[in-house]
Amino acid sequence: MDCFSIMPPQTDLSFLSWRRIRLLFASGSQRSLHCLFPFVRLNTLEFLKAREKGIVRGMEKGINKFPVIIISFIQNHLLPMNQLKLSLIVIVLMLSYAGCGAGNLVASKDRNASKIILFDGHSLENWEKTDFAGKGEIHIDQDKNLVLEMGAELSGLHWKGQKLPSFNYEISLEAKRTMGSDFFCGLTFPYKDTHATLILGGWGGSLIGISSLDDFDASENETGDAYVFEDNRWYEIRLRVSDKDFRVWIDGEIKIDCEVEGRKVGMRPGEIEMSVPLGICTFATTGKFRNLVLRKLP
């Protein structure tokens, strides 16, 4: 494996198979690591010293989704660590993928920068309540869910935080309907210089689709389909917007896959247009939302 080629050649790690290492990563257990190497003492302080001295530097390059660690040997070693101990730092750093141990200290800034928490369960400071006529109440409940209460028609809020990408991104969230019989999730999203809306549960509670494509709304274009949503059940929703197509998954199953390159994409005329640039709304229905995240795609 490539990750072994960077270890000191005279270090014998033949007894430690790749499968065994991966199990260590998955378990995230420093105790397991110490059971394999009881004669080694490697702690966070020592790691920090090594990092500060320049002996160790981490790079995330994604071989099988694991970090690749580059060991830079300095003449006479600035710290009294033998080669085996330096090799073990590789393993400890790679534990960062499992979210434990000293490896947490080298979390990828690039990965974090590509992720935007749209709703954290505590605050709506980056959102503004949309001034729909007859709107219902909007609040955060005791379980840290965003609640859009049933209104006469539309109830919702729209984004007023940092500038968001207009394509090559994904939005993921969980949503459920607790009352009503129309759409419990109207997710308005940006696409290049325009916007569109993903509808879940419209027209009596079962329509899904995207409004609008070539001036046809979700009930009239090819994205429209029937999906039976149960009340009071969480659904995992994922919307991917590229420069060429829109894709939507519900509970991990792709339900919409539509090419939009060269087509007219836009909002359905009406109050829903106030939901730009990014908005969530319901129609005469109470909906709850959580884990709302946007991820930029390469």
C-alpha positions in Angstrom: 0.0 0.0 0.0 1.1 3.5 -0.7 0.8 4.5 3.0 3.5 1.9 3.9 6.0 3.1 1.4 6.6 6.2 3.4 7.6 4.3 6.5 11.3 3.6 7.4 12.3 0.6 5.3 14.0 -1.2 8.2 10.8 -1.1 10.4 9.2 -4.5 10.4 5.4 -4.1 10.3 4.7 -7.2 8.3 2.6 -8.6 11.1 0.2 -5.7 10.8 -2.1 -6.3 7.9 -3.9 -3.6 6.0 -7.2 -5.2 7.1 -6.1 -5.0 10.8 -5.1 -1.3 10.4 -8.5 -0.5 8.9 -10.2 -2.2 11.8 -8.2 0.0 14.1 -9.3 3.1 12.2 -13.0 2.0 12.4 -12.8 1.2 16.1 -11.2 4.5 16.8 -9.5 3.0 19.9 -6.1 4.1 21.2 -6.3 1.3 23.7 -6.4 -1.2 20.8 -3.4 0.5 19.4 -1.5 0.3 22.6 -2.4 -3.4 23.0 -0.6 -4.0 19.7 2.4 -1.9 20.7 2.5 -2.0 24.6 6.2 -0.9 24.5 5.4 2.4 22.8 4.4 5.5 24.7 2.9 8.1 22.3 0.7 10.8 23.6 -0.8 14.0 22.4 1.9 16.2 23.9 4.6 14.3 22.2 2.7 14.5 18.9 2.3 18.3 19.3 6.0 18.6 19.9 6.8 16.6 16.9 4.5 18.6 14.8 6.0 21.9 16.1 9.5 20.7 15.4 8.6 19.8 11.8 9.2 16.1 12.0 5.5 15.3 11.2 3.2 17.0 8.8 -0.2 15.7 7.7 -1.7 15.9 4.3 -5.2 14.6 3.4 -5.1 13.2 -0.1 -7.9 10.6 0.0 -6.5 7.1 -0.7 -9.6 4.9 0.1 -10.8 8.0 2.0 -7.9 7.8 4.5 -5.4 10.5 5.1 -1.9 10.0 3.6 0.7 11.0 6.1 4.1 12.2 5.0 7.0 11.8 7.4 9.8 14.3 7.0 13.0 13.1 8.6 15.2 15.9 10.0 18.9 15.2 10.3 19.7 14.0 13.9 16.0 14.2 14.7 15.0 17.1 16.8 13.2 14.7 19.2 14.5 11.5 20.6 12.1 9.2 18.8 13.1 5.9 17.1 12.0 5.0 13.7 9.3 2.6 14.9 7.7 5.4 17.0 7.8 7.7 14.0 6.0 5.1 12.0 3.4 4.7 14.6 2.7 8.4 14.4 1.4 7.6 10.9 -1.3 5.3 12.4 -2.2 7.8 15.1 -2.6 10.6 12.6 -4.7 8.4 10.4 -7.1 7.8 13.3 -8.2 11.4 12.6 -10.6 9.9 10.0 -12.4 8.1 12.8 -12.6 11.3 14.8 -10.4 10.2 17.7 -6.9 10.3 19.2 -4.2 12.7 18.3 -5.3 12.6 14.6 -8.1 15.0 15.4 -5.4 17.7 15.5 -5.0 17.5 11.7 -8.6 17.8 10.6 -8.9 19.1 7.0 -9.6 22.8 6.8 -10.6 22.4 3.2 -13.2 19.8 4.1 -14.7 22.1 6.8 -14.6 25.1 4.4 -16.7 23.2 1.9 -19.5 22.5 4.5 -22.0 25.2 5.5 -24.3 24.5 8.5 -27.5 26.2 7.4 -29.4 25.4 10.6 -27.6 24.4 13.8 -30.7 23.6 16.0 -30.1 26.8 18.1 -30.4 29.9 16.1 -32.1 31.5 13.1 -29.8 34.4 12.8 -28.9 33.6 9.2 -32.6 33.4 8.2 -35.5 35.8 7.8 -39.1 34.9 8.1 -40.7 35.3 4.7 -43.6 37.7 4.7 -46.2 35.4 3.2 -49.8 36.4 3.6 -51.5 34.2 6.3 -48.2 32.7 7.3 -48.0 30.4 10.4 -45.6 30.7 13.3 -41.9 29.7 13.0 -39.8 28.5 15.9 -37.3 26.0 17.2 -38.8 23.3 19.4 -37.3 21.6 22.5 -35.8 18.9 20.3 -33.9 21.6 18.3 -36.0 21.1 15.2 -37.0 24.0 13.0 -40.8 24.1 13.0 -42.9 25.8 10.3 -46.5 25.9 11.6 -49.5 25.5 9.4 -50.6 28.8 7.9 -53.5 29.8 5.6 -51.2 29.0 2.6 -47.4 29.5 2.6 -45.3 29.7 5.7 -41.5 29.8 5.6 -38.2 31.6 5.8 -35.3 32.5 3.5 -31.6 32.8 3.8 -29.8 36.1 4.6 -26.4 34.8 5.6 -23.2 34.4 3.5 -23.3 34.1 -0.2 -24.0 30.6 -1.4 -22.8 28.7 -4.5 -25.2 28.7 -7.4 -24.2 25.3 -8.7 -22.0 22.3 -7.9 -23.3 21.8 -4.4 -25.5 19.5 -2.3 -28.1 20.4 0.3 -29.1 17.6 2.7 -31.7 17.8 5.4 -34.3 15.7 7.3 -37.9 16.7 7.1 -41.3 15.5 8.2 -45.0 16.5 8.0 -46.8 16.6 11.3 -50.1 18.2 10.2 -51.8 19.1 6.9 -52.2 17.5 3.5 -50.1 19.6 1.2 -46.3 20.1 0.7 -44.3 20.0 3.9 -41.1 21.0 2.2 -40.7 23.6 -0.5 -37.0 24.0 -0.8 -36.0 27.0 -3.0 -32.4 26.8 -4.2 -30.1 28.8 -6.5 -29.1 27.7 -9.9 -26.7 29.9 -11.8 -28.5 33.3 -12.3 -31.9 31.9 -11.4 -33.7 29.7 -8.8 -36.1 26.8 -8.6 -38.0 25.0 -5.9 -38.1 21.3 -4.9 -41.6 20.3 -3.8 -42.2 17.4 -1.5 -45.8 16.3 -0.7 -47.8 18.7 -2.9 -51.2 18.4 -4.5 -52.8 16.4 -1.7 -49.7 15.2 0.0 -47.9 13.0 -2.5 -46.5 15.1 -5.4 -42.7 15.5 -5.7 -41.0 17.5 -8.4 -39.2 20.7 -9.3 -40.8 24.0 -10.2 -40.3 25.3 -12.8 -38.7 23.9 -15.9 -39.5 25.5 -19.3 -42.3 27.3 -17.5 -43.9 24.0 -16.3 -44.3 23.5 -12.6 -43.6 20.3 -10.7 -47.0 18.8 -11.5 -46.5 19.4 -15.2 -42.9 18.6 -16.0 -41.0 15.3 -16.1 -39.7 15.6 -12.5 -43.2 15.3 -11.2 -44.0 12.0 -9.5 -46.1 10.4 -6.8 -44.5 9.5 -3.4 -46.5 8.5 -0.4 -45.2 10.4 2.7 -46.3 9.2 6.1 -47.1 11.8 8.8 -44.7 12.2 11.7 -41.9 10.3 10.0 -38.5 11.8 9.2 -37.3 11.6 5.6 -33.7 12.1 4.6 -33.6 14.5 1.6 -30.6 15.2 -0.6 -30.6 17.7 -3.5 -27.6 17.9 -5.8 -27.3 20.8 -8.2 -24.6 20.7 -10.9 -24.2 23.0 -13.9 -26.0 20.3 -16.0 -28.6 18.6 -13.9 -30.6 18.3 -10.7 -30.8 15.1 -8.7 -32.9 14.3 -5.6 -32.6 11.4 -3.2 -35.3 10.4 -0.6 -34.0 8.1 2.1 -31.0 7.2 -0.1 -33.0 6.4 -3.2 -32.8 8.6 -6.2 -36.2 10.0 -7.2 -35.4 12.9 -9.5 -32.6 12.9 -12.2 -33.2 15.7 -14.6 -30.9 17.4 -17.2 -31.4 21.1 -17.2 -28.5 22.4 -19.3 -29.9 24.7 -22.0 -33.3 24.7 -20.5 -35.3 27.5 -18.9 -35.1 27.1 -15.1 -37.1 29.5 -12.9 -39.5 30.0 -10.1 -43.3 29.5 -10.3 -44.9 32.9 -10.3 -46.3 34.1 -7.0 -45.4 34.6 -3.4 -43.0 31.7 -3.5 -40.6 34.0 -5.4 -39.9 35.7 -2.1 -38.0 32.6 -1.0 -34.8 33.3 -2.9 -31.9 32.9 -2.7 -32.5 29.9 -0.5 -35.7 29.2 1.3 -37.9 26.6 3.1 -41.6 26.8 3.1 -44.8 24.7 3.6 -48.3 25.1 2.2 -51.2 24.8 4.7 -49.1 22.2 6.5 -46.9 22.0 9.5 -43.4 20.7 8.7 -40.3 20.1 10.9 -36.7 20.2 9.8 -33.2 19.3 11.1 -29.7 18.6 10.0 -29.8 21.2 7.2 -26.4 21.4 5.6 -24.9 22.6 2.3 -21.8 21.1 0.9 -19.8 22.5 -2.0 -18.8 20.0 -4.7 -15.5 20.0 -6.5 
